[in-house]
Amino acid sequence: MSKIAIISAILENPKECQMQFNEVVASFRGNTKGRMGIPLDEEISVVSIVVTGS
């Protein structure tokens, strides 16, 4: 049976770390079911990722 979890991340200066963050998330694409990003302002974004696992 699969388990479902939500991982949240707060990115400070998202323009600077966005590519590296996306690479890490992409490395788990088999377990990642969806993601949502919310830019709060120029300096902070919040990302929630839905994952599944055993």
C-alpha distance matrix in Angstrom:
0.0 3.8 6.7 9.9 13.3 16.9 19.4 23.1 26.1 29.8 32.0 35.6 38.0 35.3 37.8 38.1 34.5 32.7 32.8 31.5 28.7 27.7 27.7 25.3 22.9 23.4 22.5 18.8 18.9 15.9 13.7 16.2 15.8 19.0 21.8 24.8 28.0 30.8 34.2 36.0 39.2 40.5 39.3 35.8 32.7 29.3 26.1 22.7 19.7 16.2 13.7 10.0 8.6 6.4
3.8 0.0 3.8 6.6 10.0 13.4 15.9 19.5 22.5 26.2 28.3 31.9 34.2 31.5 34.0 34.4 30.8 29.0 29.1 27.9 25.0 24.0 24.2 21.8 19.2 19.9 19.2 15.5 15.5 12.8 10.2 12.5 12.2 15.4 18.1 21.2 24.3 27.2 30.5 32.3 35.5 36.7 35.6 32.1 28.9 25.6 22.4 19.0 15.9 12.5 9.8 6.2 5.4 4.9
6.7 3.8 0.0 3.8 6.7 10.4 12.9 16.5 19.7 23.3 25.7 29.3 31.8 29.3 32.1 32.5 28.9 27.3 27.9 26.5 23.4 22.9 23.4 20.6 18.1 19.5 18.9 15.1 15.7 13.7 10.4 12.0 11.9 14.5 16.6 19.4 22.3 24.9 28.2 29.7 32.9 34.4 33.0 29.4 26.4 23.0 20.0 16.5 13.8 10.6 8.3 5.4 5.2 5.7
9.9 6.6 3.8 0.0 3.8 7.1 10.1 13.5 16.8 20.3 22.8 26.4 28.9 26.3 29.1 29.8 26.4 24.6 25.5 24.4 21.0 20.5 21.6 19.0 16.1 17.8 17.9 14.1 14.4 13.2 9.6 10.0 9.5 11.4 13.2 15.7 18.7 21.2 24.6 26.1 29.4 31.0 29.8 26.2 23.1 19.6 16.6 13.0 10.5 7.1 5.8 4.6 6.7 8.8
13.3 10.0 6.7 3.8 0.0 3.8 6.6 9.9 13.3 16.8 19.4 23.0 25.6 23.3 26.3 26.9 23.5 22.0 23.3 22.0 18.5 18.5 19.8 17.0 14.3 16.7 16.9 13.4 14.2 14.0 10.2 9.8 10.1 11.0 11.8 13.9 16.4 18.7 21.9 23.2 26.4 28.0 26.5 22.9 20.0 16.4 13.7 10.2 8.3 5.9 5.4 6.3 8.3 10.8
16.9 13.4 10.4 7.1 3.8 0.0 3.8 6.5 10.0 13.4 16.1 19.6 22.3 20.0 23.1 23.9 20.7 19.1 20.8 19.8 16.1 16.3 18.2 15.6 12.8 15.6 16.5 13.4 14.2 14.9 11.4 9.7 10.0 9.6 9.2 10.7 12.9 15.0 18.2 19.4 22.6 24.3 22.9 19.2 16.3 12.7 10.1 6.5 5.5 4.6 6.2 8.8 11.3 14.3
19.4 15.9 12.9 10.1 6.6 3.8 0.0 3.8 6.8 10.4 12.9 16.4 19.2 17.1 20.3 20.7 17.4 16.3 18.0 16.7 13.0 13.9 15.6 12.9 10.6 14.0 14.7 12.2 13.6 15.0 11.8 10.1 11.4 10.7 9.3 10.6 11.8 14.0 16.6 17.8 20.7 21.9 20.2 16.7 14.0 10.7 8.2 5.7 5.1 6.5 7.5 10.7 12.6 15.7
23.1 19.5 16.5 13.5 9.9 6.5 3.8 0.0 3.8 6.9 9.9 13.2 16.1 14.3 17.8 18.4 15.4 14.5 16.9 15.9 12.2 13.5 15.9 13.6 11.6 15.2 16.4 14.6 15.8 17.8 15.0 12.6 13.7 12.0 9.5 9.5 9.6 11.1 13.4 14.2 17.1 18.5 16.7 13.1 10.6 7.2 5.6 4.3 6.3 8.9 10.8 14.2 16.3 19.5
26.1 22.5 19.7 16.8 13.3 10.0 6.8 3.8 0.0 3.8 6.3 9.7 12.6 11.0 14.6 14.9 12.0 11.6 14.3 13.1 9.6 11.7 14.2 12.1 11.0 14.7 16.0 14.9 16.4 19.0 16.6 14.2 15.9 13.8 10.8 10.5 9.3 10.6 11.9 12.7 15.0 15.8 13.7 10.3 8.3 5.8 5.2 6.5 8.4 11.8 13.4 16.9 18.8 22.0
29.8 26.2 23.3 20.3 16.8 13.4 10.4 6.9 3.8 0.0 3.8 6.5 9.7 8.9 12.7 13.2 11.0 11.2 14.5 13.7 10.7 13.2 15.9 14.3 13.7 17.2 18.8 18.2 19.6 22.4 20.2 17.6 19.1 16.6 13.2 12.0 9.7 9.7 9.9 10.0 11.9 12.7 10.3 6.9 5.9 4.6 6.4 9.0 11.6 15.1 17.0 20.6 22.5 25.8
32.0 28.3 25.7 22.8 19.4 16.1 12.9 9.9 6.3 3.8 0.0 3.8 6.3 5.3 9.1 9.4 7.4 8.0 11.5 11.1 8.7 11.4 14.1 13.3 13.2 16.4 18.1 18.3 19.5 22.8 21.2 18.5 20.1 17.6 14.1 12.9 9.9 10.2 9.3 10.1 10.8 10.5 8.0 5.6 5.2 6.2 7.7 11.1 13.2 17.0 18.7 22.4 24.3 27.7
35.6 31.9 29.3 26.4 23.0 19.6 16.4 13.2 9.7 6.5 3.8 0.0 3.8 5.4 8.6 8.5 7.9 9.6 13.1 12.7 11.3 14.2 16.6 16.1 16.6 19.5 21.1 21.7 23.0 26.3 24.9 22.2 23.9 21.3 17.7 16.2 12.9 12.3 10.4 10.3 9.9 8.9 5.6 4.7 6.8 9.0 11.2 14.6 17.0 20.7 22.5 26.1 27.9 31.2
38.0 34.2 31.8 28.9 25.6 22.3 19.2 16.1 12.6 9.7 6.3 3.8 0.0 3.8 5.6 5.7 6.8 8.5 11.7 12.2 11.7 14.1 16.5 16.8 17.5 19.9 21.8 22.9 23.9 27.4 26.4 23.6 25.3 22.5 18.9 17.3 13.8 13.2 10.5 11.0 9.5 7.1 4.5 5.9 8.0 11.1 13.1 16.8 18.9 22.7 24.5 28.2 30.1 33.5
35.3 31.5 29.3 26.3 23.3 20.0 17.1 14.3 11.0 8.9 5.3 5.4 3.8 0.0 3.8 5.3 5.2 5.2 8.9 10.0 9.0 10.8 13.6 14.2 14.4 16.6 18.9 19.9 20.5 24.2 23.3 20.4 21.9 19.1 15.6 14.1 10.7 10.9 8.7 10.4 9.7 7.8 6.6 6.4 6.4 9.3 10.5 14.2 16.0 19.8 21.7 25.4 27.5 31.0
37.8 34.0 32.1 29.1 26.3 23.1 20.3 17.8 14.6 12.7 9.1 8.6 5.6 3.8 0.0 3.8 5.8 5.6 8.1 10.2 10.5 11.6 14.0 15.5 16.0 17.5 19.9 21.5 21.8 25.5 25.2 22.3 23.8 21.0 17.7 16.3 13.0 13.3 10.7 12.8 11.2 8.4 8.3 9.4 9.6 12.8 13.6 17.3 18.7 22.4 24.2 27.8 29.9 33.5
38.1 34.4 32.5 29.8 26.9 23.9 20.7 18.4 14.9 13.2 9.4 8.5 5.7 5.3 3.8 0.0 3.8 6.0 7.7 8.6 9.7 11.7 13.3 14.5 15.9 17.5 19.3 21.2 22.1 25.7 25.5 23.0 25.0 22.6 19.4 18.6 15.5 16.1 13.8 15.4 13.9 11.0 9.8 11.0 11.7 14.5 15.1 18.7 19.8 23.5 24.8 28.3 30.0 33.4
34.5 30.8 28.9 26.4 23.5 20.7 17.4 15.4 12.0 11.0 7.4 7.9 6.8 5.2 5.8 3.8 0.0 3.8 5.7 5.5 6.1 8.6 10.2 10.9 12.4 14.3 15.8 17.6 18.8 22.4 22.0 19.6 21.9 19.7 16.7 16.5 13.7 15.0 13.5 15.4 14.9 12.7 11.0 10.9 10.7 12.7 12.7 15.9 16.7 20.3 21.3 24.7 26.2 29.7
32.7 29.0 27.3 24.6 22.0 19.1 16.3 14.5 11.6 11.2 8.0 9.6 8.5 5.2 5.6 6.0 3.8 0.0 3.8 5.6 5.1 6.1 8.6 10.0 10.5 12.0 14.4 15.9 16.4 20.1 19.9 17.2 19.1 16.8 13.8 13.6 11.1 12.8 11.8 14.5 14.4 12.6 11.8 11.1 9.8 11.5 10.8 14.0 14.5 18.1 19.3 22.8 24.7 28.3
32.8 29.1 27.9 25.5 23.3 20.8 18.0 16.9 14.3 14.5 11.5 13.1 11.7 8.9 8.1 7.7 5.7 3.8 0.0 3.8 5.5 5.2 6.3 8.8 10.0 10.4 12.5 14.9 15.2 19.0 19.4 17.1 19.4 17.5 15.2 15.7 13.8 16.1 15.3 18.2 18.0 16.0 15.4 14.9 13.5 14.9 13.6 16.3 16.0 19.3 19.9 23.1 24.7 28.2
31.5 27.9 26.5 24.4 22.0 19.8 16.7 15.9 13.1 13.7 11.1 12.7 12.2 10.0 10.2 8.6 5.5 5.6 3.8 0.0 3.8 5.5 5.1 6.5 8.8 9.9 10.9 13.4 14.7 18.2 18.4 16.6 19.4 18.0 15.8 16.8 15.1 17.5 17.0 19.5 19.5 17.7 16.3 15.5 14.3 15.2 13.8 16.1 15.6 18.8 18.9 21.9 23.1 26.4
28.7 25.0 23.4 21.0 18.5 16.1 13.0 12.2 9.6 10.7 8.7 11.3 11.7 9.0 10.5 9.7 6.1 5.1 5.5 3.8 0.0 3.8 5.4 5.2 6.3 8.6 10.1 11.5 12.8 16.3 15.9 13.8 16.4 14.9 12.4 13.4 11.9 14.5 14.6 17.1 17.8 16.6 15.1 13.6 11.8 12.0 10.2 12.4 11.9 15.3 15.7 18.9 20.4 23.8
27.7 24.0 22.9 20.5 18.5 16.3 13.9 13.5 11.7 13.2 11.4 14.2 14.1 10.8 11.6 11.7 8.6 6.1 5.2 5.5 3.8 0.0 3.8 5.4 5.1 6.0 8.6 10.2 10.4 14.2 14.4 12.0 14.3 12.8 10.9 12.3 11.5 14.6 15.1 18.2 19.0 17.9 17.2 15.6 13.2 13.3 10.8 12.5 11.4 14.4 14.8 17.9 19.7 23.3
27.7 24.2 23.4 21.6 19.8 18.2 15.6 15.9 14.2 15.9 14.1 16.6 16.5 13.6 14.0 13.3 10.2 8.6 6.3 5.1 5.4 3.8 0.0 3.8 5.5 5.1 6.3 9.1 10.0 13.4 14.2 12.7 15.7 15.0 13.8 15.7 15.2 18.4 18.8 21.7 22.4 21.1 20.1 18.7 16.6 16.6 14.1 15.4 13.8 16.3 15.8 18.4 19.5 22.8
25.3 21.8 20.6 19.0 17.0 15.6 12.9 13.6 12.1 14.3 13.3 16.1 16.8 14.2 15.5 14.5 10.9 10.0 8.8 6.5 5.2 5.4 3.8 0.0 3.8 5.5 5.3 7.2 9.3 12.4 12.3 11.3 14.6 14.4 13.1 15.4 15.1 18.3 19.1 21.6 22.7 21.8 20.3 18.4 16.3 15.7 13.0 13.8 12.0 14.4 13.5 16.1 16.8 20.0
22.9 19.2 18.1 16.1 14.3 12.8 10.6 11.6 11.0 13.7 13.2 16.6 17.5 14.4 16.0 15.9 12.4 10.5 10.0 8.8 6.3 5.1 5.5 3.8 0.0 3.8 5.4 5.5 6.7 10.1 9.7 7.8 11.0 10.5 9.6 12.2 12.6 16.1 17.5 20.3 21.9 21.5 20.3 18.0 15.3 14.0 10.8 11.0 8.7 10.9 10.4 13.2 14.7 18.2
23.4 19.9 19.5 17.8 16.7 15.6 14.0 15.2 14.7 17.2 16.4 19.5 19.9 16.6 17.5 17.5 14.3 12.0 10.4 9.9 8.6 6.0 5.1 5.5 3.8 0.0 3.8 5.3 5.0 8.6 9.7 8.3 11.2 11.3 11.2 14.1 14.8 18.4 19.8 22.9 24.3 23.6 22.9 20.8 18.0 17.1 13.8 14.0 11.3 12.9 12.0 14.2 15.6 19.0
22.5 19.2 18.9 17.9 16.9 16.5 14.7 16.4 16.0 18.8 18.1 21.1 21.8 18.9 19.9 19.3 15.8 14.4 12.5 10.9 10.1 8.6 6.3 5.3 5.4 3.8 0.0 3.8 5.7 8.1 9.3 9.4 12.9 13.8 14.0 17.1 17.8 21.4 22.8 25.6 27.0 26.3 25.1 23.1 20.5 19.4 16.2 16.0 13.1 14.3 12.4 14.0 14.4 17.4
18.8 15.5 15.1 14.1 13.4 13.4 12.2 14.6 14.9 18.2 18.3 21.7 22.9 19.9 21.5 21.2 17.6 15.9 14.9 13.4 11.5 10.2 9.1 7.2 5.5 5.3 3.8 0.0 3.8 5.5 5.6 6.1 9.8 11.4 12.1 15.5 17.0 20.6 22.5 25.2 27.1 26.9 25.7 23.2 20.4 18.6 15.1 14.1 10.7 11.1 8.8 10.2 10.7 13.9
18.9 15.5 15.7 14.4 14.2 14.2 13.6 15.8 16.4 19.6 19.5 23.0 23.9 20.5 21.8 22.1 18.8 16.4 15.2 14.7 12.8 10.4 10.0 9.3 6.7 5.0 5.7 3.8 0.0 3.8 5.4 4.9 7.8 9.4 10.8 14.4 16.3 20.1 22.2 25.2 27.2 27.1 26.4 23.9 20.7 19.1 15.3 14.2 10.7 10.7 9.0 10.4 11.7 15.0
15.9 12.8 13.7 13.2 14.0 14.9 15.0 17.8 19.0 22.4 22.8 26.3 27.4 24.2 25.5 25.7 22.4 20.1 19.0 18.2 16.3 14.2 13.4 12.4 10.1 8.6 8.1 5.5 3.8 0.0 3.8 5.8 8.0 10.9 13.2 17.0 19.3 23.0 25.4 28.3 30.5 30.6 29.8 27.2 23.9 21.9 18.1 16.4 12.6 11.5 8.9 8.7 9.5 12.3
13.7 10.2 10.4 9.6 10.2 11.4 11.8 15.0 16.6 20.2 21.2 24.9 26.4 23.3 25.2 25.5 22.0 19.9 19.4 18.4 15.9 14.4 14.2 12.3 9.7 9.7 9.3 5.6 5.4 3.8 0.0 3.8 6.4 9.4 11.6 15.3 17.8 21.3 24.0 26.6 29.1 29.5 28.5 25.5 22.3 19.8 16.1 13.9 10.1 8.5 5.3 5.2 6.4 9.9
16.2 12.5 12.0 10.0 9.8 9.7 10.1 12.6 14.2 17.6 18.5 22.2 23.6 20.4 22.3 23.0 19.6 17.2 17.1 16.6 13.8 12.0 12.7 11.3 7.8 8.3 9.4 6.1 4.9 5.8 3.8 0.0 3.8 5.8 7.8 11.6 14.1 17.7 20.5 23.2 25.6 26.2 25.4 22.5 19.1 16.7 12.9 10.8 7.0 6.0 4.5 6.7 9.2 12.9
15.8 12.2 11.9 9.5 10.1 10.0 11.4 13.7 15.9 19.1 20.1 23.9 25.3 21.9 23.8 25.0 21.9 19.1 19.4 19.4 16.4 14.3 15.7 14.6 11.0 11.2 12.9 9.8 7.8 8.0 6.4 3.8 0.0 3.8 7.2 10.7 14.0 17.4 20.5 23.2 25.9 26.9 26.5 23.4 19.8 17.2 13.5 11.0 7.6 5.5 5.5 7.2 10.6 14.0
19.0 15.4 14.5 11.4 11.0 9.6 10.7 12.0 13.8 16.6 17.6 21.3 22.5 19.1 21.0 22.6 19.7 16.8 17.5 18.0 14.9 12.8 15.0 14.4 10.5 11.3 13.8 11.4 9.4 10.9 9.4 5.8 3.8 0.0 3.8 7.0 10.4 13.7 16.9 19.7 22.4 23.5 23.4 20.3 16.6 14.2 10.6 8.4 5.8 5.2 7.4 10.1 13.6 17.2
21.8 18.1 16.6 13.2 11.8 9.2 9.3 9.5 10.8 13.2 14.1 17.7 18.9 15.6 17.7 19.4 16.7 13.8 15.2 15.8 12.4 10.9 13.8 13.1 9.6 11.2 14.0 12.1 10.8 13.2 11.6 7.8 7.2 3.8 0.0 3.8 6.7 10.2 13.3 16.0 18.7 19.8 19.6 16.6 12.8 10.6 7.0 5.6 4.3 6.1 9.0 12.4 15.7 19.5
24.8 21.2 19.4 15.7 13.9 10.7 10.6 9.5 10.5 12.0 12.9 16.2 17.3 14.1 16.3 18.6 16.5 13.6 15.7 16.8 13.4 12.3 15.7 15.4 12.2 14.1 17.1 15.5 14.4 17.0 15.3 11.6 10.7 7.0 3.8 0.0 3.8 6.7 10.1 12.8 15.6 17.0 17.3 14.2 10.4 8.3 5.6 5.3 6.6 8.8 12.2 15.7 19.1 22.7
28.0 24.3 22.3 18.7 16.4 12.9 11.8 9.6 9.3 9.7 9.9 12.9 13.8 10.7 13.0 15.5 13.7 11.1 13.8 15.1 11.9 11.5 15.2 15.1 12.6 14.8 17.8 17.0 16.3 19.3 17.8 14.1 14.0 10.4 6.7 3.8 0.0 3.8 6.5 9.5 12.0 13.3 13.6 10.6 6.8 5.7 4.3 6.5 8.7 11.8 14.9 18.6 21.7 25.4
30.8 27.2 24.9 21.2 18.7 15.0 14.0 11.1 10.6 9.7 10.2 12.3 13.2 10.9 13.3 16.1 15.0 12.8 16.1 17.5 14.5 14.6 18.4 18.3 16.1 18.4 21.4 20.6 20.1 23.0 21.3 17.7 17.4 13.7 10.2 6.7 3.8 0.0 3.8 6.1 9.1 11.2 11.8 8.9 5.6 5.2 6.3 8.7 11.7 14.7 18.0 21.7 24.8 28.3
34.2 30.5 28.2 24.6 21.9 18.2 16.6 13.4 11.9 9.9 9.3 10.4 10.5 8.7 10.7 13.8 13.5 11.8 15.3 17.0 14.6 15.1 18.8 19.1 17.5 19.8 22.8 22.5 22.2 25.4 24.0 20.5 20.5 16.9 13.3 10.1 6.5 3.8 0.0 3.8 5.6 7.4 8.5 6.4 4.2 6.4 8.6 11.7 14.7 18.0 21.1 24.8 27.7 31.3
36.0 32.3 29.7 26.1 23.2 19.4 17.8 14.2 12.7 10.0 10.1 10.3 11.0 10.4 12.8 15.4 15.4 14.5 18.2 19.5 17.1 18.2 21.7 21.6 20.3 22.9 25.6 25.2 25.2 28.3 26.6 23.2 23.2 19.7 16.0 12.8 9.5 6.1 3.8 0.0 3.8 7.1 7.7 5.6 5.4 7.3 10.5 13.4 16.9 20.0 23.2 26.8 29.7 33.1
39.2 35.5 32.9 29.4 26.4 22.6 20.7 17.1 15.0 11.9 10.8 9.9 9.5 9.7 11.2 13.9 14.9 14.4 18.0 19.5 17.8 19.0 22.4 22.7 21.9 24.3 27.0 27.1 27.2 30.5 29.1 25.6 25.9 22.4 18.7 15.6 12.0 9.1 5.6 3.8 0.0 3.8 5.5 5.6 7.0 10.0 13.2 16.5 19.7 23.1 26.0 29.8 32.5 36.0
40.5 36.7 34.4 31.0 28.0 24.3 21.9 18.5 15.8 12.7 10.5 8.9 7.1 7.8 8.4 11.0 12.7 12.6 16.0 17.7 16.6 17.9 21.1 21.8 21.5 23.6 26.3 26.9 27.1 30.6 29.5 26.2 26.9 23.5 19.8 17.0 13.3 11.2 7.4 7.1 3.8 0.0 3.8 6.1 8.0 11.7 14.4 18.0 20.8 24.4 27.1 30.8 33.4 37.0
39.3 35.6 33.0 29.8 26.5 22.9 20.2 16.7 13.7 10.3 8.0 5.6 4.5 6.6 8.3 9.8 11.0 11.8 15.4 16.3 15.1 17.2 20.1 20.3 20.3 22.9 25.1 25.7 26.4 29.8 28.5 25.4 26.5 23.4 19.6 17.3 13.6 11.8 8.5 7.7 5.5 3.8 0.0 3.8 7.1 10.5 13.5 17.1 19.9 23.6 26.0 29.7 32.0 35.4
35.8 32.1 29.4 26.2 22.9 19.2 16.7 13.1 10.3 6.9 5.6 4.7 5.9 6.4 9.4 11.0 10.9 11.1 14.9 15.5 13.6 15.6 18.7 18.4 18.0 20.8 23.1 23.2 23.9 27.2 25.5 22.5 23.4 20.3 16.6 14.2 10.6 8.9 6.4 5.6 5.6 6.1 3.8 0.0 3.8 6.8 10.1 13.5 16.6 20.2 22.6 26.4 28.7 32.1
32.7 28.9 26.4 23.1 20.0 16.3 14.0 10.6 8.3 5.9 5.2 6.8 8.0 6.4 9.6 11.7 10.7 9.8 13.5 14.3 11.8 13.2 16.6 16.3 15.3 18.0 20.5 20.4 20.7 23.9 22.3 19.1 19.8 16.6 12.8 10.4 6.8 5.6 4.2 5.4 7.0 8.0 7.1 3.8 0.0 3.8 6.6 10.2 13.2 16.7 19.4 23.1 25.7 29.2
29.3 25.6 23.0 19.6 16.4 12.7 10.7 7.2 5.8 4.6 6.2 9.0 11.1 9.3 12.8 14.5 12.7 11.5 14.9 15.2 12.0 13.3 16.6 15.7 14.0 17.1 19.4 18.6 19.1 21.9 19.8 16.7 17.2 14.2 10.6 8.3 5.7 5.2 6.4 7.3 10.0 11.7 10.5 6.8 3.8 0.0 3.8 6.8 10.2 13.6 16.3 20.0 22.6 26.1
26.1 22.4 20.0 16.6 13.7 10.1 8.2 5.6 5.2 6.4 7.7 11.2 13.1 10.5 13.6 15.1 12.7 10.8 13.6 13.8 10.2 10.8 14.1 13.0 10.8 13.8 16.2 15.1 15.3 18.1 16.1 12.9 13.5 10.6 7.0 5.6 4.3 6.3 8.6 10.5 13.2 14.4 13.5 10.1 6.6 3.8 0.0 3.8 6.6 10.2 12.8 16.6 19.3 22.9
22.7 19.0 16.5 13.0 10.2 6.5 5.7 4.3 6.5 9.0 11.1 14.6 16.8 14.2 17.3 18.7 15.9 14.0 16.3 16.1 12.4 12.5 15.4 13.8 11.0 14.0 16.0 14.1 14.2 16.4 13.9 10.8 11.0 8.4 5.6 5.3 6.5 8.7 11.7 13.4 16.5 18.0 17.1 13.5 10.2 6.8 3.8 0.0 3.8 6.8 9.8 13.4 16.3 19.8
19.7 15.9 13.8 10.5 8.3 5.5 5.1 6.3 8.4 11.6 13.2 17.0 18.9 16.0 18.7 19.8 16.7 14.5 16.0 15.6 11.9 11.4 13.8 12.0 8.7 11.3 13.1 10.7 10.7 12.6 10.1 7.0 7.6 5.8 4.3 6.6 8.7 11.7 14.7 16.9 19.7 20.8 19.9 16.6 13.2 10.2 6.6 3.8 0.0 3.8 6.3 10.1 13.0 16.7
16.2 12.5 10.6 7.1 5.9 4.6 6.5 8.9 11.8 15.1 17.0 20.7 22.7 19.8 22.4 23.5 20.3 18.1 19.3 18.8 15.3 14.4 16.3 14.4 10.9 12.9 14.3 11.1 10.7 11.5 8.5 6.0 5.5 5.2 6.1 8.8 11.8 14.7 18.0 20.0 23.1 24.4 23.6 20.2 16.7 13.6 10.2 6.8 3.8 0.0 3.8 7.1 10.5 14.0
13.7 9.8 8.3 5.8 5.4 6.2 7.5 10.8 13.4 17.0 18.7 22.5 24.5 21.7 24.2 24.8 21.3 19.3 19.9 18.9 15.7 14.8 15.8 13.5 10.4 12.0 12.4 8.8 9.0 8.9 5.3 4.5 5.5 7.4 9.0 12.2 14.9 18.0 21.1 23.2 26.0 27.1 26.0 22.6 19.4 16.3 12.8 9.8 6.3 3.8 0.0 3.8 6.9 10.5
10.0 6.2 5.4 4.6 6.3 8.8 10.7 14.2 16.9 20.6 22.4 26.1 28.2 25.4 27.8 28.3 24.7 22.8 23.1 21.9 18.9 17.9 18.4 16.1 13.2 14.2 14.0 10.2 10.4 8.7 5.2 6.7 7.2 10.1 12.4 15.7 18.6 21.7 24.8 26.8 29.8 30.8 29.7 26.4 23.1 20.0 16.6 13.4 10.1 7.1 3.8 0.0 3.8 7.2
8.6 5.4 5.2 6.7 8.3 11.3 12.6 16.3 18.8 22.5 24.3 27.9 30.1 27.5 29.9 30.0 26.2 24.7 24.7 23.1 20.4 19.7 19.5 16.8 14.7 15.6 14.4 10.7 11.7 9.5 6.4 9.2 10.6 13.6 15.7 19.1 21.7 24.8 27.7 29.7 32.5 33.4 32.0 28.7 25.7 22.6 19.3 16.3 13.0 10.5 6.9 3.8 0.0 3.8
6.4 4.9 5.7 8.8 10.8 14.3 15.7 19.5 22.0 25.8 27.7 31.2 33.5 31.0 33.5 33.4 29.7 28.3 28.2 26.4 23.8 23.3 22.8 20.0 18.2 19.0 17.4 13.9 15.0 12.3 9.9 12.9 14.0 17.2 19.5 22.7 25.4 28.3 31.3 33.1 36.0 37.0 35.4 32.1 29.2 26.1 22.9 19.8 16.7 14.0 10.5 7.2 3.8 0.0
